[in-house]
Amino acid sequence: MSSQSWLTVTRGEAPLLVSIPHTGTDLAGLEDRLVSPWLGRKDADWWVEKLYDFAAGLGATVVHTSISRTVIDVNRDPSGVSLYPGQATTELCPTTTFDGEPLYRDGQAPSAEEIAVRRKAYFDPYHAALAEELARLRKANEKVVLYDCHSIRSVIPRLFDGELPAFNLGTNSGASTDPALQKLVADILAGTGESHVVNGRFKGGFITRNFGKPEAGVHALQMELSCRGYMHEQPGPVNAENWPAAYDAEYAAPMRATLTKILQTALDWARA
């Protein structure tokens, strides 16, 4: 386990590392500088840690941060280069929500110096934990799968047109994993009868792109889920009264079953 209170590393021995970078709601003391704490937590990947709480039972190593992506987004390129050129996105230390609403009160946005401090405090340790655990697992396994867990509201006009597919698998356009593993997961998605896409709007963030090195035995997948697949998502704009909806294990069960099958299939592939 990590010695950092906000960083949890649950070690397993299976050749699978599950990264949960965006479920954090800890605003690290920024509450008074933000327009509202609710806005600061609005774009969290709500309940994803509950959805995947079976992973450790498969023997996977799980790395999770409780720090909100509003403080710093550990899935962005720290150099500031956009992962999706020409498309709307948020920064390493976001100043707006996904919907374009300002996060900070006037004059309260972080300076370059403050961003550097946040990077050293939160971004770098998260990535160091991923690197350390991947190296540990790789020593004992020819192949290791890094699975990066995400979710997002189904309709966000600023980020994408229409309704997002239920399952969005990203492999950096095939560069972050063996094609055989990508096909195995894509076939599972096709068998669900739910909408799905491979390398669509979300091809994989910085974690997938940085660590996915098939030639070095590390195969990275990003799964972006539409929230409607596992929670009672309100259609249209959300507010503090209706978002987030409570976690409902029964409602989430079908999507959770698919995710269990995906992780087990990835494990079997890595062990083969």
Backbone as CSV, one residue per row, in Angstrom:
resi,resn,N_x,N_y,N_z,CA_x,CA_y,CA_z,C_x,C_y,C_z
1,MET,0.849,-1.198,0.000,0.000,0.000,0.000,0.889,1.254,0.000
2,SER,0.396,2.307,-0.617,1.153,3.554,-0.665,1.145,4.254,0.693
3,SER,2.226,5.003,0.959,2.295,5.774,2.198,1.567,7.108,2.074
4,GLN,1.178,7.495,0.850,0.447,8.736,0.623,-1.035,8.478,0.900
5,SER,-1.655,9.344,1.715,-3.050,9.106,2.094,-3.995,9.170,0.899
6,TRP,-3.657,9.964,-0.099,-4.534,10.152,-1.255,-4.281,9.136,-2.367
7,LEU,-3.199,8.389,-2.264,-2.807,7.442,-3.306,-2.883,6.022,-2.761
8,THR,-3.746,5.202,-3.349,-3.917,3.830,-2.892,-3.366,2.866,-3.933
9,VAL,-2.450,2.024,-3.510,-1.909,0.987,-4.379,-2.189,-0.360,-3.713
10,THR,-3.067,-1.133,-4.318,-3.396,-2.470,-3.827,-2.690,-3.472,-4.725
11,ARG,-1.695,-4.140,-4.179,-0.851,-5.004,-5.001,-1.438,-6.395,-5.190
12,GLY,-1.411,-6.845,-6.436,-1.748,-8.215,-6.778,-0.603,-8.816,-7.561
13,GLU,-0.692,-10.095,-7.858,0.381,-10.777,-8.580,0.008,-11.116,-10.017
14,ALA,-1.251,-10.946,-10.387,-1.679,-11.233,-11.761,-1.104,-10.186,-12.719
15,PRO,-0.916,-10.535,-14.003,-0.336,-9.596,-14.967,-1.348,-8.554,-15.463
16,LEU,-1.970,-7.872,-14.511,-2.996,-6.869,-14.814,-2.912,-5.727,-13.818
17,LEU,-2.787,-4.499,-14.337,-2.797,-3.302,-13.496,-4.023,-2.480,-13.885
18,VAL,-4.862,-2.175,-12.908,-6.063,-1.383,-13.121,-5.829,0.020,-12.557
19,SER,-5.910,1.009,-13.419,-5.689,2.410,-13.043,-7.038,3.123,-12.937
20,ILE,-7.250,3.815,-11.804,-8.504,4.550,-11.573,-8.135,6.006,-11.252
21,PRO,-7.974,6.835,-12.295,-7.409,8.168,-12.095,-8.386,9.309,-11.872
22,HIS,-9.691,9.085,-12.080,-10.610,10.233,-12.138,-11.812,10.140,-11.207
23,THR,-11.790,9.260,-10.222,-12.939,9.175,-9.322,-12.764,10.049,-8.081
24,GLY,-11.610,10.673,-7.934,-11.331,11.464,-6.734,-12.232,12.673,-6.584
25,THR,-12.589,12.976,-5.332,-13.418,14.148,-5.031,-12.741,15.083,-4.031
26,ASP,-11.490,14.781,-3.662,-10.738,15.622,-2.734,-10.228,16.846,-3.491
27,LEU,-10.698,18.022,-3.098,-10.337,19.266,-3.788,-9.088,19.933,-3.211
28,ALA,-8.418,19.264,-2.289,-7.110,19.691,-1.777,-7.097,21.140,-1.294
29,GLY,-8.189,21.555,-0.644,-8.243,22.891,-0.060,-8.611,24.001,-1.018
30,LEU,-9.055,23.675,-2.218,-9.386,24.705,-3.211,-10.812,25.232,-3.096
31,GLU,-11.597,24.688,-2.182,-13.031,24.999,-2.160,-13.335,26.492,-2.233
32,ASP,-12.634,27.306,-1.466,-12.940,28.735,-1.416,-12.551,29.474,-2.692
33,ARG,-11.686,28.886,-3.504,-11.250,29.523,-4.745,-12.135,29.140,-5.933
34,LEU,-12.914,28.086,-5.765,-13.756,27.610,-6.858,-15.117,28.301,-6.855
35,VAL,-15.754,28.342,-8.014,-17.103,28.889,-8.107,-18.023,28.120,-7.163
36,SER,-17.860,26.786,-7.119,-18.564,25.969,-6.140,-17.877,24.606,-6.048
37,PRO,-17.904,23.979,-4.866,-17.338,22.629,-4.741,-18.032,21.629,-5.673
38,TRP,-19.337,21.812,-5.883,-20.045,20.887,-6.770,-19.467,20.943,-8.180
39,LEU,-19.235,22.141,-8.689,-18.624,22.262,-10.015,-17.250,21.602,-10.036
40,GLY,-16.514,21.727,-8.928,-15.188,21.133,-8.843,-15.206,19.622,-8.901
41,ARG,-16.340,19.031,-8.552,-16.463,17.566,-8.551,-17.358,17.046,-9.682
42,LYS,-17.956,17.946,-10.417,-18.971,17.585,-11.417,-18.475,16.547,-12.416
43,ASP,-17.226,16.694,-12.892,-16.732,15.853,-13.976,-15.965,14.627,-13.486
44,ALA,-16.127,14.271,-12.222,-15.521,13.034,-11.730,-16.100,11.837,-12.470
45,ASP,-15.333,10.762,-12.513,-15.832,9.507,-13.085,-16.612,8.788,-11.984
46,TRP,-17.836,9.211,-11.800,-18.615,8.812,-10.633,-18.809,7.304,-10.540
47,TRP,-18.482,6.788,-9.358,-18.727,5.396,-8.931,-17.922,4.352,-9.696
48,VAL,-16.951,4.785,-10.491,-16.155,3.804,-11.240,-15.368,2.884,-10.303
49,GLU,-14.947,3.401,-9.155,-14.227,2.542,-8.199,-15.132,1.440,-7.650
50,LYS,-16.432,1.717,-7.553,-17.390,0.687,-7.130,-17.635,-0.318,-8.269
51,LEU,-17.716,0.200,-9.471,-18.001,-0.637,-10.627,-16.913,-1.695,-10.839
52,TYR,-15.675,-1.324,-10.512,-14.539,-2.222,-10.729,-14.002,-2.812,-9.424
53,ASP,-14.783,-2.798,-8.361,-14.220,-3.256,-7.084,-13.985,-4.766,-7.035
54,PHE,-14.313,-5.448,-8.125,-14.015,-6.875,-8.247,-12.579,-7.127,-8.707
55,ALA,-11.899,-6.094,-9.198,-10.611,-6.283,-9.878,-9.550,-6.897,-8.975
56,ALA,-9.470,-6.409,-7.738,-8.464,-6.949,-6.823,-8.684,-8.437,-6.577
57,GLY,-9.950,-8.856,-6.606,-10.268,-10.264,-6.423,-9.790,-11.148,-7.561
58,LEU,-9.491,-10.547,-8.715,-8.924,-11.282,-9.840,-7.409,-11.378,-9.729
59,GLY,-6.856,-10.723,-8.704,-5.405,-10.693,-8.548,-4.755,-9.480,-9.172
60,ALA,-5.574,-8.539,-9.651,-5.029,-7.338,-10.286,-4.436,-6.395,-9.250
61,THR,-3.468,-5.612,-9.684,-2.971,-4.488,-8.906,-3.832,-3.282,-9.255
62,VAL,-4.281,-2.540,-8.248,-5.165,-1.393,-8.471,-4.489,-0.129,-7.941
63,VAL,-4.381,0.889,-8.802,-3.803,2.185,-8.425,-4.906,3.232,-8.546
64,HIS,-5.116,3.978,-7.454,-6.277,4.878,-7.374,-5.882,6.159,-6.641
65,THR,-6.319,7.302,-7.155,-6.097,8.572,-6.469,-7.425,9.157,-5.992
66,SER,-7.427,9.708,-4.795,-8.630,10.366,-4.274,-8.655,11.859,-4.604
67,ILE,-7.584,12.367,-5.249,-7.510,13.781,-5.611,-8.367,14.047,-6.844
68,SER,-9.181,15.091,-6.784,-10.057,15.437,-7.899,-9.253,15.844,-9.129
69,ARG,-9.797,15.512,-10.288,-9.173,15.938,-11.546,-9.177,17.455,-11.677
70,THR,-10.014,18.151,-10.915,-9.987,19.611,-10.933,-8.669,20.132,-10.361
71,VAL,-8.126,19.452,-9.372,-6.834,19.848,-8.787,-5.733,19.625,-9.810
72,ILE,-5.662,18.403,-10.338,-4.760,18.084,-11.442,-5.260,16.813,-12.102
73,ASP,-5.186,16.781,-13.425,-5.672,15.631,-14.190,-4.483,14.742,-14.528
74,VAL,-4.384,13.601,-13.860,-3.235,12.719,-14.061,-3.291,11.967,-15.381
75,ASN,-4.320,12.228,-16.196,-4.422,11.585,-17.507,-4.220,12.577,-18.646
76,ARG,-3.594,13.722,-18.346,-3.247,14.706,-19.372,-1.737,14.733,-19.568
77,ASP,-1.312,15.140,-20.763,0.114,15.290,-21.034,0.637,16.463,-20.214
78,PRO,1.603,16.230,-19.320,2.068,17.329,-18.456,2.767,18.447,-19.214
79,SER,3.158,18.193,-20.471,3.790,19.252,-21.263,2.780,20.289,-21.729
80,GLY,1.483,19.931,-21.621,0.443,20.845,-22.080,-0.027,20.573,-23.489
81,VAL,0.612,19.628,-24.190,0.197,19.277,-25.552,-1.181,18.625,-25.498
82,SER,-2.081,19.043,-26.380,-3.433,18.480,-26.407,-3.402,17.042,-26.906
83,LEU,-4.140,16.172,-26.219,-4.266,14.782,-26.655,-5.223,14.663,-27.833
84,TYR,-6.068,15.682,-28.009,-7.069,15.657,-29.078,-7.028,16.991,-29.832
85,PRO,-6.001,17.205,-30.651,-5.859,18.484,-31.353,-7.103,18.830,-32.164
86,GLY,-7.521,20.066,-32.042,-8.676,20.540,-32.781,-10.008,20.264,-32.116
87,GLN,-9.990,19.512,-31.005,-11.222,19.207,-30.283,-11.164,19.823,-28.884
88,ALA,-12.323,20.171,-28.348,-12.374,20.741,-27.011,-11.901,19.708,-25.991
89,THR,-11.141,20.162,-25.016,-10.696,19.285,-23.936,-10.392,20.165,-22.727
90,THR,-9.932,19.558,-21.640,-9.557,20.335,-20.456,-8.066,20.187,-20.211
91,GLU,-7.514,21.135,-19.428,-6.073,21.216,-19.257,-5.567,20.275,-18.158
92,LEU,-4.240,20.301,-17.978,-3.604,19.540,-16.903,-4.220,19.941,-15.558
93,CYS,-4.354,21.232,-15.337,-5.100,21.756,-14.185,-6.291,22.525,-14.757
94,PRO,-7.427,21.867,-14.879,-8.565,22.449,-15.606,-9.029,23.788,-15.025
95,THR,-9.429,24.678,-15.917,-10.008,25.961,-15.492,-11.491,26.037,-15.844
96,THR,-11.976,25.040,-16.587,-13.406,24.965,-16.906,-13.878,23.524,-16.727
97,THR,-15.192,23.354,-16.597,-15.794,22.021,-16.620,-15.856,21.540,-18.063
98,PHE,-16.293,20.294,-18.254,-16.485,19.776,-19.605,-17.482,20.617,-20.389
99,ASP,-18.434,21.220,-19.676,-19.448,22.036,-20.338,-18.978,23.463,-20.605
100,GLY,-17.757,23.787,-20.199,-17.214,25.113,-20.445,-17.458,26.120,-19.345
101,GLU,-18.021,25.699,-18.224,-18.275,26.615,-17.103,-16.962,26.914,-16.370
102,PRO,-16.709,28.172,-15.998,-15.490,28.492,-15.251,-15.483,27.768,-13.901
103,LEU,-14.347,27.182,-13.563,-14.216,26.500,-12.276,-13.801,27.452,-11.164
104,TYR,-12.991,28.471,-11.511,-12.417,29.343,-10.486,-13.112,30.701,-10.437
105,ARG,-13.134,31.273,-9.263,-13.562,32.661,-9.111,-12.538,33.572,-9.798
106,ASP,-12.946,34.794,-10.084,-12.060,35.729,-10.785,-10.728,35.862,-10.054
107,GLY,-9.649,35.698,-10.818,-8.312,35.884,-10.266,-7.791,34.725,-9.439
108,GLN,-8.534,33.624,-9.381,-8.139,32.511,-8.509,-7.579,31.303,-9.265
109,ALA,-7.523,31.352,-10.595,-6.989,30.222,-11.367,-5.511,30.013,-11.037
110,PRO,-5.022,28.777,-11.149,-3.636,28.500,-10.761,-2.623,29.115,-11.724
111,SER,-1.529,29.601,-11.165,-0.417,30.111,-11.967,0.433,28.945,-12.452
112,ALA,1.367,29.229,-13.340,2.289,28.193,-13.822,3.075,27.598,-12.668
113,GLU,3.442,28.458,-11.711,4.207,27.968,-10.554,3.364,27.026,-9.701
114,GLU,2.100,27.372,-9.507,1.227,26.503,-8.709,0.969,25.182,-9.424
115,ILE,0.823,25.232,-10.723,0.625,24.005,-11.489,1.837,23.083,-11.325
116,ALA,3.031,23.657,-11.328,4.248,22.859,-11.144,4.269,22.204,-9.773
117,VAL,3.789,22.928,-8.753,3.730,22.368,-7.403,2.734,21.212,-7.353
118,ARG,1.582,21.398,-7.955,0.574,20.326,-7.979,1.096,19.105,-8.735
119,ARG,1.812,19.349,-9.807,2.361,18.222,-10.570,3.308,17.397,-9.695
120,LYS,4.181,18.076,-8.994,5.146,17.373,-8.137,4.444,16.636,-6.999
121,ALA,3.371,17.239,-6.473,2.684,16.664,-5.310,1.796,15.488,-5.672
122,TYR,1.133,15.548,-6.839,0.101,14.560,-7.148,0.310,13.802,-8.461
123,PHE,0.654,14.512,-9.527,0.797,13.863,-10.837,1.985,12.911,-10.846
124,ASP,3.141,13.421,-10.453,4.353,12.605,-10.517,4.272,11.349,-9.651
125,PRO,3.770,11.425,-8.407,3.659,10.193,-7.617,2.708,9.167,-8.214
126,TYR,1.611,9.629,-8.828,0.678,8.678,-9.448,1.368,7.923,-10.568
127,HIS,2.081,8.656,-11.413,2.759,8.018,-12.534,3.943,7.172,-12.074
128,ALA,4.594,7.593,-11.007,5.677,6.775,-10.460,5.131,5.451,-9.943
129,ALA,3.940,5.487,-9.328,3.318,4.254,-8.836,2.975,3.329,-9.995
130,LEU,2.409,3.879,-11.071,2.110,3.056,-12.236,3.384,2.424,-12.794
131,ALA,4.425,3.224,-12.934,5.679,2.716,-13.498,6.285,1.630,-12.613
132,GLU,6.256,1.852,-11.311,6.836,0.881,-10.373,6.080,-0.439,-10.411
133,GLU,4.759,-0.367,-10.408,3.963,-1.599,-10.406,4.064,-2.342,-11.740
134,LEU,4.093,-1.611,-12.841,4.266,-2.264,-14.140,5.619,-2.962,-14.218
135,ALA,6.665,-2.304,-13.711,7.996,-2.922,-13.724,8.019,-4.182,-12.862
136,ARG,7.362,-4.115,-11.707,7.308,-5.283,-10.816,6.597,-6.450,-11.487
137,LEU,5.452,-6.168,-12.081,4.679,-7.227,-12.733,5.390,-7.757,-13.984
138,ARG,6.059,-6.867,-14.680,6.741,-7.275,-15.911,7.906,-8.223,-15.619
139,LYS,8.528,-8.086,-14.471,9.632,-8.981,-14.105,9.174,-10.432,-14.037
140,ALA,7.926,-10.632,-13.663,7.410,-11.992,-13.472,6.545,-12.461,-14.634
141,ASN,6.275,-11.574,-15.602,5.360,-11.923,-16.691,5.872,-11.397,-18.022
142,GLU,5.713,-12.209,-19.051,6.129,-11.782,-20.387,5.274,-10.637,-20.903
143,LYS,3.980,-10.668,-20.529,3.044,-9.625,-20.959,2.264,-9.135,-19.746
144,VAL,2.043,-7.826,-19.692,1.232,-7.204,-18.639,0.207,-6.294,-19.307
145,VAL,-1.020,-6.309,-18.807,-2.074,-5.437,-19.330,-2.312,-4.290,-18.346
146,LEU,-2.273,-3.076,-18.845,-2.662,-1.882,-18.092,-4.040,-1.468,-18.582
147,TYR,-5.001,-1.456,-17.658,-6.387,-1.140,-18.010,-6.777,0.132,-17.278
148,ASP,-7.062,1.192,-18.018,-7.337,2.507,-17.452,-8.841,2.761,-17.474
149,CYS,-9.432,2.970,-16.284,-10.895,3.019,-16.105,-11.425,4.449,-16.143
150,HIS,-12.434,4.674,-16.957,-13.026,6.007,-17.080,-14.530,5.928,-17.308
151,SER,-15.207,7.050,-17.043,-16.607,7.204,-17.442,-16.887,8.681,-17.661
152,ILE,-17.975,8.944,-18.364,-18.322,10.328,-18.688,-19.817,10.388,-18.970
153,ARG,-20.420,11.552,-18.747,-21.828,11.720,-19.077,-22.058,11.437,-20.560
154,SER,-23.222,10.917,-20.871,-23.508,10.428,-22.225,-23.646,11.537,-23.260
155,VAL,-24.035,12.724,-22.818,-24.248,13.844,-23.743,-23.525,15.079,-23.204
156,ILE,-22.484,15.496,-23.911,-21.759,16.728,-23.575,-21.434,17.406,-24.899
157,PRO,-22.331,18.284,-25.383,-22.176,18.854,-26.725,-20.826,19.532,-26.973
158,ARG,-20.214,20.094,-25.933,-18.928,20.761,-26.131,-17.826,19.776,-26.506
159,LEU,-17.967,18.527,-26.069,-16.911,17.541,-26.298,-17.175,16.611,-27.471
160,PHE,-18.447,16.299,-27.741,-18.758,15.368,-28.829,-20.206,15.552,-29.264
161,ASP,-20.472,15.139,-30.494,-21.821,15.256,-31.058,-22.703,14.101,-30.593
162,GLY,-23.954,14.396,-30.349,-24.934,13.355,-30.048,-24.651,12.616,-28.747
163,GLU,-25.120,11.366,-28.726,-24.972,10.528,-27.538,-23.771,9.606,-27.720
164,LEU,-22.892,9.586,-26.725,-21.695,8.751,-26.783,-22.083,7.276,-26.709
165,PRO,-21.385,6.386,-27.441,-21.646,4.948,-27.283,-21.474,4.514,-25.831
166,ALA,-22.133,3.425,-25.475,-22.063,2.938,-24.096,-20.644,2.544,-23.713
167,PHE,-19.934,1.891,-24.641,-18.554,1.453,-24.404,-17.637,2.117,-25.424
168,ASN,-16.534,2.718,-24.935,-15.573,3.386,-25.807,-14.181,2.862,-25.478
169,LEU,-13.704,1.932,-26.308,-12.388,1.337,-26.097,-11.339,2.149,-26.836
170,GLY,-10.281,2.520,-26.129,-9.198,3.290,-26.737,-7.857,2.584,-26.603
171,THR,-7.120,2.520,-27.721,-5.789,1.908,-27.718,-4.793,2.777,-28.481
172,ASN,-5.002,4.102,-28.427,-4.153,5.033,-29.185,-4.068,4.589,-30.647
173,SER,-5.241,4.359,-31.234,-5.365,3.925,-32.624,-4.586,2.639,-32.893
174,GLY,-4.545,1.765,-31.898,-3.895,0.475,-32.052,-2.444,0.439,-31.635
175,ALA,-1.868,1.588,-31.266,-0.440,1.639,-30.949,-0.099,1.168,-29.541
176,SER,-1.089,1.121,-28.640,-0.772,0.845,-27.232,-0.953,-0.613,-26.831
177,THR,-1.404,-1.464,-27.776,-1.614,-2.865,-27.418,-1.488,-3.770,-28.628
178,ASP,-1.346,-5.054,-28.364,-1.338,-6.061,-29.423,-2.723,-6.089,-30.085
179,PRO,-2.789,-6.160,-31.421,-4.091,-6.221,-32.095,-4.954,-7.390,-31.628
180,ALA,-4.324,-8.461,-31.204,-5.092,-9.630,-30.759,-5.896,-9.315,-29.509
181,LEU,-5.288,-8.588,-28.565,-6.008,-8.224,-27.337,-7.117,-7.225,-27.657
182,GLN,-6.819,-6.254,-28.507,-7.861,-5.290,-28.899,-9.058,-6.011,-29.501
183,LYS,-8.813,-7.001,-30.349,-9.908,-7.733,-30.987,-10.708,-8.544,-29.974
184,LEU,-10.044,-9.172,-29.026,-10.747,-9.941,-28.002,-11.733,-9.063,-27.240
185,VAL,-11.275,-7.867,-26.853,-12.141,-6.955,-26.093,-13.246,-6.406,-26.986
186,ALA,-12.903,-6.045,-28.215,-13.914,-5.526,-29.144,-15.000,-6.563,-29.410
187,ASP,-14.607,-7.826,-29.489,-15.593,-8.892,-29.716,-16.551,-9.026,-28.534
188,ILE,-16.025,-8.853,-27.320,-16.892,-8.885,-26.133,-17.905,-7.745,-26.208
189,LEU,-17.437,-6.554,-26.561,-18.328,-5.396,-26.661,-19.403,-5.632,-27.720
190,ALA,-19.005,-6.207,-28.849,-19.969,-6.474,-29.916,-21.043,-7.457,-29.453
191,GLY,-20.655,-8.360,-28.574,-21.592,-9.370,-28.097,-22.579,-8.869,-27.066
192,THR,-22.375,-7.658,-26.548,-23.290,-7.132,-25.532,-24.598,-6.624,-26.129
193,GLY,-24.579,-6.284,-27.410,-25.755,-5.662,-28.023,-25.855,-4.181,-27.724
194,GLU,-24.928,-3.659,-26.913,-24.904,-2.227,-26.591,-24.062,-1.476,-27.626
195,SER,-24.277,-0.170,-27.711,-23.462,0.633,-28.620,-22.011,0.646,-28.131
196,HIS,-21.092,0.609,-29.085,-19.674,0.572,-28.715,-18.853,1.093,-29.890
197,VAL,-17.634,1.507,-29.585,-16.723,1.974,-30.631,-15.296,1.712,-30.159
198,VAL,-14.414,1.474,-31.112,-12.993,1.300,-30.819,-12.237,2.470,-31.444
199,ASN,-11.489,3.198,-30.614,-10.721,4.359,-31.052,-11.590,5.392,-31.763
200,GLY,-12.712,5.704,-31.104,-13.583,6.768,-31.574,-13.154,8.099,-30.985
201,ARG,-14.100,8.815,-30.359,-13.767,10.127,-29.785,-12.687,10.012,-28.711
202,PHE,-12.690,8.927,-27.959,-11.718,8.752,-26.880,-10.781,7.592,-27.217
203,LYS,-9.605,7.944,-27.730,-8.638,6.945,-28.189,-7.671,6.505,-27.095
204,GLY,-7.782,7.129,-25.935,-6.839,6.848,-24.851,-6.122,8.117,-24.463
205,GLY,-6.043,8.364,-23.159,-5.384,9.562,-22.664,-3.894,9.360,-22.480
206,PHE,-3.289,10.205,-21.668,-1.836,10.181,-21.496,-1.358,8.868,-20.879
207,ILE,-2.129,8.308,-19.951,-1.718,7.054,-19.309,-1.604,5.944,-20.348
208,THR,-2.614,5.790,-21.171,-2.597,4.762,-22.215,-1.451,4.993,-23.190
209,ARG,-1.283,6.232,-23.609,-0.277,6.542,-24.624,1.147,6.463,-24.078
210,ASN,1.321,6.839,-22.819,2.656,6.882,-22.232,3.164,5.496,-21.851
211,PHE,2.264,4.669,-21.299,2.706,3.371,-20.779,2.480,2.209,-21.745
212,GLY,1.582,2.368,-22.711,1.307,1.272,-23.633,2.452,1.073,-24.613
213,LYS,3.268,0.061,-24.359,4.430,-0.235,-25.196,4.445,-1.741,-25.470
214,PRO,3.666,-2.179,-26.453,3.567,-3.613,-26.731,4.920,-4.274,-26.961
215,GLU,5.844,-3.531,-27.593,7.164,-4.102,-27.874,7.951,-4.388,-26.598
216,ALA,7.539,-3.702,-25.490,8.192,-3.922,-24.192,7.339,-4.793,-23.275
217,GLY,6.256,-5.366,-23.822,5.441,-6.282,-23.038,4.361,-5.632,-22.207
218,VAL,4.108,-4.329,-22.399,3.045,-3.636,-21.658,1.961,-3.211,-22.646
219,HIS,0.759,-3.739,-22.435,-0.362,-3.533,-23.358,-1.438,-2.716,-22.650
220,ALA,-1.691,-1.495,-23.137,-2.584,-0.569,-22.441,-3.913,-0.410,-23.164
221,LEU,-4.988,-0.460,-22.379,-6.347,-0.248,-22.866,-6.990,0.856,-22.032
222,GLN,-7.729,1.745,-22.666,-8.579,2.683,-21.930,-10.036,2.335,-22.224
223,MET,-10.837,2.264,-21.150,-12.280,2.055,-21.335,-13.021,3.270,-20.801
224,GLU,-13.655,3.981,-21.709,-14.505,5.126,-21.354,-15.955,4.653,-21.442
225,LEU,-16.635,4.663,-20.320,-18.026,4.220,-20.260,-18.958,5.420,-20.253
226,SER,-20.072,5.328,-20.950,-21.123,6.330,-20.786,-21.846,6.047,-19.473
227,CYS,-22.078,7.078,-18.699,-22.645,6.894,-17.364,-23.990,6.179,-17.381
228,ARG,-24.763,6.358,-18.454,-26.089,5.749,-18.482,-26.029,4.228,-18.419
229,GLY,-24.875,3.648,-18.734,-24.741,2.207,-18.737,-24.719,1.585,-17.356
230,TYR,-24.421,2.397,-16.336,-24.314,1.815,-14.990,-24.945,2.671,-13.896
231,MET,-25.500,3.833,-14.247,-26.169,4.651,-13.242,-27.375,5.341,-13.855
232,HIS,-28.272,5.813,-13.007,-29.499,6.478,-13.467,-29.154,7.911,-13.874
233,GLU,-28.622,8.047,-15.068,-28.173,9.344,-15.560,-29.344,10.181,-16.048
234,GLN,-29.379,11.435,-15.615,-30.427,12.349,-16.072,-30.111,12.814,-17.493
235,PRO,-31.076,12.753,-18.402,-30.822,13.289,-19.745,-30.714,14.812,-19.693
236,GLY,-29.892,15.362,-20.575,-29.770,16.811,-20.636,-28.850,17.369,-19.573
237,PRO,-28.841,18.697,-19.403,-27.953,19.344,-18.439,-28.204,18.851,-17.011
238,VAL,-27.132,18.813,-16.224,-27.247,18.349,-14.840,-27.015,19.515,-13.889
239,ASN,-27.481,19.342,-12.646,-27.278,20.361,-11.620,-26.986,19.678,-10.293
240,ALA,-26.765,20.492,-9.268,-26.378,19.953,-7.968,-27.463,19.093,-7.339
241,GLU,-28.702,19.262,-7.776,-29.803,18.482,-7.209,-29.893,17.075,-7.814
242,ASN,-29.468,16.930,-9.079,-29.654,15.626,-9.728,-28.364,14.921,-10.134
243,TRP,-27.203,15.506,-9.812,-25.940,14.889,-10.224,-24.912,14.957,-9.119
244,PRO,-24.280,13.838,-8.803,-24.443,12.542,-9.457,-25.620,11.767,-8.886
245,ALA,-26.172,10.876,-9.679,-27.178,9.948,-9.173,-26.495,8.938,-8.255
246,ALA,-27.239,8.400,-7.314,-26.678,7.410,-6.385,-26.276,6.142,-7.131
247,TYR,-25.301,5.435,-6.582,-24.899,4.162,-7.173,-25.963,3.111,-6.882
248,ASP,-26.338,2.383,-7.907,-27.355,1.341,-7.800,-26.719,0.052,-8.313
249,ALA,-26.337,-0.844,-7.400,-25.612,-2.061,-7.773,-26.409,-2.938,-8.726
250,GLU,-27.728,-3.001,-8.515,-28.562,-3.839,-9.379,-28.591,-3.290,-10.802
251,TYR,-28.730,-1.966,-10.917,-28.751,-1.335,-12.235,-27.406,-1.497,-12.939
252,ALA,-26.334,-1.440,-12.160,-24.984,-1.517,-12.732,-24.569,-2.935,-13.087
253,ALA,-25.305,-3.933,-12.606,-24.870,-5.331,-12.724,-24.574,-5.784,-14.157
254,PRO,-25.415,-5.486,-15.156,-25.093,-5.952,-16.510,-23.778,-5.390,-17.050
255,MET,-23.541,-4.088,-16.877,-22.285,-3.511,-17.359,-21.109,-4.073,-16.563
256,ARG,-21.302,-4.245,-15.273,-20.251,-4.801,-14.431,-19.893,-6.227,-14.877
257,ALA,-20.884,-6.997,-15.281,-20.630,-8.350,-15.767,-19.770,-8.320,-17.033
258,THR,-20.072,-7.387,-17.925,-19.262,-7.242,-19.139,-17.838,-6.849,-18.798
259,LEU,-17.666,-5.922,-17.864,-16.332,-5.473,-17.476,-15.546,-6.601,-16.812
260,THR,-16.237,-7.429,-16.035,-15.579,-8.581,-15.419,-15.070,-9.527,-16.501
261,LYS,-15.887,-9.750,-17.505,-15.496,-10.625,-18.611,-14.298,-10.050,-19.361
262,ILE,-14.288,-8.734,-19.534,-13.172,-8.087,-20.237,-11.872,-8.253,-19.462
263,LEU,-11.899,-7.982,-18.164,-10.667,-8.092,-17.377,-10.191,-9.539,-17.295
264,GLN,-11.115,-10.468,-17.145,-10.727,-11.879,-17.093,-10.134,-12.323,-18.440
265,THR,-10.712,-11.858,-19.529,-10.205,-12.191,-20.860,-8.803,-11.603,-21.068
266,ALA,-8.608,-10.353,-20.628,-7.286,-9.733,-20.727,-6.255,-10.505,-19.909
267,LEU,-6.651,-10.950,-18.730,-5.764,-11.748,-17.884,-5.403,-13.066,-18.554
268,ASP,-6.393,-13.756,-19.066,-6.143,-15.031,-19.738,-5.207,-14.837,-20.923
269,TRP,-5.407,-13.757,-21.672,-4.549,-13.469,-22.827,-3.117,-13.212,-22.358
270,ALA,-2.956,-12.429,-21.299,-1.606,-12.103,-20.821,-0.882,-13.350,-20.317
271,ARG,-1.624,-14.284,-19.758,-1.022,-15.500,-19.182,-0.739,-16.555,-20.239
272,ALA,-1.402,-16.447,-21.387,-1.301,-17.501,-22.406,0.124,-17.587,-22.967
